[in-house]
Amino acid sequence: MPLLDHFRLPLIGRRHWESFPALWAGKIAEQLNRKLLPRAYFAEPKLHLGPNVEIDVATFEETSAPAAKPAPASPQAWTPPRPNFVGGLDLSHLDRFEVLIHQEAGGPQLCAAVELISPANKDRPVSRQAFAVKCIDYLRHRVAVVIVDLVTDRLANMHAEILHCLELTARPAWQSATHLYTAAYRARTVRKQPRLEAWTRALHLGAPLPTVPLWLNPDLCIPLRLEESYADTCASLRISA
C-alpha cells in the first residue's frame, strides 16, 4: 500500500484525519500482540483528543504473564541496523517536579511507546515542545520511543525538536527531504556514559512504509512493520491507493 497524503485531495474532505491514526494505533497494537511481542508483553492503544491531540501505542511488560498466551516464534532473531544518530544524553538540565507512587506488588511496566504525530502536535511552539518533552520523559525512564510523522500541511521537524530540548545541537539535526519520516529512539549506557541512539527514515508519498526497530529492553528489539498496519488501516476504512 503506497503512503497517501491524508491532508490534500483526493482524501481531504472524504475522510476525517482523526479516524485514521485512531484506528492505526489499534492496528499497530493488534499486530504487536498477535505477531511480534513475547508472551510477557502486551500493547495498548491510547487516544487523547484535546488542545494537543495525542495518539500512541504503549507496550508493557508484565511481571507475571498469563501462561495461555502463545509467544511468537524467535522474537529475539531480528537485529536492527546501526543507528543513524548517536549522541551523549544529559537529562540533568531539564526541570522536573513530580511525585511518583510505586506499587511494590508488581504489575505492568511501560517499556516502549509509538507516537503518531498529529497536526495539533506541530501547530505552535508550545505544542511542539510539549510533544518533545513527553518523548524525552519516556527516554528518561528507559522507555523506547518511535515517532511517525505523516502530516503534510505542517512542516515542523519534531525529531529536531527532541534533539533541541536535549541540547544535542552540535551539528544540524537530520531532516527528511519530504518532511515525512519515522524515528526510533532508545536511551542506553555505554562505558558508563548515557547516550541517545536514533534510527531515522524518510517516508515518501507513493512508497511503502519501512520497518523500524522497537526496543523492549536493552537486549530485545522487535521489528515494527509500519507498512503492514498502515495497509490494514486503509483497507478497514475503505481507502484505496
Secondary structure, 3 states (H helix, E strand, C coil): CCECCCCCCCCECCECCCHHHHHHHHHHHHHHHHHHCCCCEEEEEEEECCCCCEEEEEEEECCCCCCCCCCCCCHHHCCCCCCCEEEECCCCCCCCCCCCCCCCCCCCEEEEEEEECCHHHHCCHHHHHHHHHHHHHHHHCCCEEEEEECCCCCCCCHHHHHHHHCCCCCCCCCCCCCCCEEEEEEEEEECCEEEEEEEEEECCECCCCCEEEEEEECCEEEEEEHHHHHHHHHHHCCCCC
